[in-house]
Amino acid sequence: MKKPKPKLNEPSARDKLSASFVKALQNDFETYGVETIEKLRQENAKAYVEIAAKVISTIEPKAEEAKDTRSIAIGLLKDTGMSEFEMSEEDITDAAKAREILINELLAIRDRAQGLIQ
């Protein structure tokens, strides 16, 4: 049985849990500060390195995530529920163009925001 996909504007259960965890971690850090991290490093260097590696791996994009435009367009269409067998080359080209438009809009939003900040 397939899991239902969350609505586009609704965060997934994983996203909700991640957000809650990050908030709790932030609160903990604000309460106990750098001293706790330093204590962990001194008392359990192995755990310290493992945690650092996990945090870094979630922040850094993975090499296999870097895809060509066509693969990204196919992925976007799949995200809408479209089967790869239903996709025509025109659909894939249109999805790639739509992605480019979205990216340009996001860059414009960023530029406007930076203009307000500076």
QUIKASUL-V402958 format. One record per backbone hydrogen bond with DSSP energy under -0.5 kcal/mol. NH is the residue of the N-H (numbers start at 0). CO is the residue of the C=O. Records with the same first field share a line. If there is no record, write none. Layout:
# QUIKASUL-V402958
NH=CO + CO
This chain:
# QUIKASUL-V402958
9=6
15=11
16=12
17=13
18=14
19=15
20=16
21=17
22=18
23=19
24=20
25=21
26=22
27=23
28=24
29=25
30=26
31=27
32=28
35=31 + 32
36=32
37=33
38=34
39=35
40=36
41=37
42=38
43=39
47=43
48=44
49=45
50=46
51=47
52=48
53=49
54=50
55=51
56=52
57=53
58=54
59=55
64=61
65=61 + 62
66=64
71=67
72=68
73=69
74=70
75=71
76=72
77=73
78=74
79=75 + 76
80=77
81=76
85=82
86=82 + 83
91=87
92=88
93=89
94=90
95=91
96=92
97=93
98=94
99=95
100=96
101=97
102=98
103=99
104=100
105=101
106=102
107=103
108=104
109=105
110=106
111=107
112=108
113=109
114=110
115=111
116=112
117=113
